[in-house]
Amino acid sequence: MSIERVGVVGCGLMGSGIAEVCARAKTEVVVAELDDRALEGGEQRVRQSMERAVKAGKLPESELEATFERIRFTTDLGKLSDRQLVIEAIVENEGAKVELFREFDLIVHDENAILASNTSSIPIMKLAVVTKRPQQVCGLHFFNPVPVLRLVELIESLVTSKETSSRLASFATDRLGKHVVRSQDRAGFIVNALLIPYILSAVRMVESGFATPEDIDAGMLHGCNHPMGPLALCDLIGLDTAKAVAESMYEEFKEPLYAPPPLLCRMVEAKLLGRKTGRGFYDYQKKG
Ligand SMILES: NC(=O)c1ccc[n+]([C@@H]2O[C@H](COP(=O)([O-])OP(=O)(O)OC[C@H]3O[C@@H](n4cnc5c(N)ncnc54)[C@H](O)[C@@H]3O)[C@@H](O)[C@H]2O)c1
């Protein structure tokens, strides 16, 4: 049974990218947000990203409007009722995600529907157990920016059915053109388990006065040929998200290397969240 009707909940950095790639893969998408303001911001992000894809020759200009129109934007979760696949991409907060997965049972009427989470770090089992269909809950973790990066991590919980994971894997591979890797259901999965301690080490270097953000990033750019240094990457991810991911990993493993350093906590409290608020380790307003 092919997946033609997709729902995306949350239209921030990730939800907008997920909605875009689904629409570009010619599925019909409903995106749900909390309120009109967030919805407008999400809609704008999708449009700007599609326009960039046209400029980069990745999306024919003649298809832009039809692709955009394949997405319906709403603040009414009830509009997800006929979805075959719902991808949750709201804030990295366990309580909020648990609440939403509980609601999915009441909202999503297709009894074969797959309920997926784009969480970076929260174990999928915690979301599966609050629904009446835990065998249909699976992790599907995209990377930022979603239209550009090919990787998707697929995470089965201990009770995800093989049918769910293989349907989802073939959707991600054959329909979206993604490269799927499978991870066990452990906080952080594969990529963040490696990446977050690295980013936190860079934050600790800044905190202790060891080196400046510019020199740390230049070190990894020019010394290791990374496309971006750890602090620029942290700004791209969003400092709030990086901190939330670190906290889930710390909660799971109790390893000090996953504990968010005080500097990261203070910057989040100050809303210095990186690119999305205009300032993090770097000032994006100055750069225009
Ligand atoms: N930022 C990254 O690089 C990245 C990469 C991979 C995965 N993720 C994961 O994706 C998820 C979203 O992250 P993001 O970076 O897009 O965050 P974000 O802050 O940009 O967006 C989150 C959006 O969710 C909305 N939202 C919150 N509660 C909601 C609800 N109950 N119903 C509908 N909408 C709701 C908010 O209004 C906001 O627009 C998180 O779980 C995060 O860990 C993030």
PDBQT file of the ligand as one rigid body, heavy atoms in Angstrom, charges set to zero:
ROOT
HETATM    1  N1  LIG A 301      17.258  21.449  14.282  1.00  0.00    +0.000 N 
HETATM    2  C1  LIG A 301      17.845  20.379  13.798  1.00  0.00    +0.000 C 
HETATM    3  O1  LIG A 301      18.944  20.459  13.226  1.00  0.00    +0.000 OA
HETATM    4  C2  LIG A 301      17.172  19.042  13.915  1.00  0.00    +0.000 A 
HETATM    5  C3  LIG A 301      17.668  17.968  13.155  1.00  0.00    +0.000 A 
HETATM    6  C4  LIG A 301      17.007  16.735  13.208  1.00  0.00    +0.000 A 
HETATM    7  C5  LIG A 301      15.898  16.574  14.041  1.00  0.00    +0.000 A 
HETATM    8  N2  LIG A 301      15.454  17.620  14.792  1.00  0.00    +0.000 N 
HETATM    9  C6  LIG A 301      14.270  17.403  15.644  1.00  0.00    +0.000 C 
HETATM   10  O2  LIG A 301      13.129  17.881  14.954  1.00  0.00    +0.000 OA
HETATM   11  C7  LIG A 301      12.159  18.368  15.898  1.00  0.00    +0.000 C 
HETATM   12  C8  LIG A 301      11.820  19.813  15.566  1.00  0.00    +0.000 C 
HETATM   13  O3  LIG A 301      13.019  20.576  15.648  1.00  0.00    +0.000 OA
HETATM   14  P1  LIG A 301      13.140  21.977  14.899  1.00  0.00    +0.000 P 
HETATM   15  O4  LIG A 301      14.583  22.278  14.818  1.00  0.00    +0.000 OA
HETATM   16  O5  LIG A 301      12.294  21.992  13.661  1.00  0.00    +0.000 OA
HETATM   17  O6  LIG A 301      12.477  22.937  16.007  1.00  0.00    +0.000 OA
HETATM   18  P2  LIG A 301      11.804  24.368  15.801  1.00  0.00    +0.000 P 
HETATM   19  O7  LIG A 301      11.826  25.022  17.123  1.00  0.00    +0.000 OA
HETATM   20  O8  LIG A 301      12.378  25.064  14.617  1.00  0.00    +0.000 OA
HETATM   21  O9  LIG A 301      10.273  24.005  15.413  1.00  0.00    +0.000 OA
HETATM   22  C9  LIG A 301       9.377  23.349  16.247  1.00  0.00    +0.000 C 
HETATM   23  C10 LIG A 301       7.969  23.766  15.822  1.00  0.00    +0.000 C 
HETATM   24  O10 LIG A 301       7.011  22.945  16.482  1.00  0.00    +0.000 OA
HETATM   25  C11 LIG A 301       5.883  23.740  16.765  1.00  0.00    +0.000 C 
HETATM   26  N3  LIG A 301       5.108  23.084  17.803  1.00  0.00    +0.000 N 
HETATM   27  C12 LIG A 301       5.426  22.944  19.116  1.00  0.00    +0.000 A 
HETATM   28  N4  LIG A 301       4.462  22.229  19.744  1.00  0.00    +0.000 NA
HETATM   29  C13 LIG A 301       3.535  21.911  18.814  1.00  0.00    +0.000 A 
HETATM   30  C14 LIG A 301       2.300  21.182  18.829  1.00  0.00    +0.000 A 
HETATM   31  N5  LIG A 301       1.852  20.617  19.951  1.00  0.00    +0.000 N 
HETATM   32  N6  LIG A 301       1.603  21.044  17.679  1.00  0.00    +0.000 NA
HETATM   33  C15 LIG A 301       2.055  21.615  16.532  1.00  0.00    +0.000 A 
HETATM   34  N7  LIG A 301       3.210  22.308  16.444  1.00  0.00    +0.000 NA
HETATM   35  C16 LIG A 301       3.944  22.448  17.571  1.00  0.00    +0.000 A 
HETATM   36  C17 LIG A 301       6.461  25.100  17.163  1.00  0.00    +0.000 C 
HETATM   37  O11 LIG A 301       5.489  26.132  17.000  1.00  0.00    +0.000 OA
HETATM   38  C18 LIG A 301       7.636  25.224  16.196  1.00  0.00    +0.000 C 
HETATM   39  O12 LIG A 301       7.266  25.912  15.005  1.00  0.00    +0.000 OA
HETATM   40  C19 LIG A 301      12.775  18.170  17.289  1.00  0.00    +0.000 C 
HETATM   41  O13 LIG A 301      12.329  16.942  17.801  1.00  0.00    +0.000 OA
HETATM   42  C20 LIG A 301      14.265  18.130  16.979  1.00  0.00    +0.000 C 
HETATM   43  O14 LIG A 301      15.007  17.431  17.922  1.00  0.00    +0.000 OA
HETATM   44  C21 LIG A 301      16.054  18.852  14.736  1.00  0.00    +0.000 A 
ENDROOT
TORSDOF 0
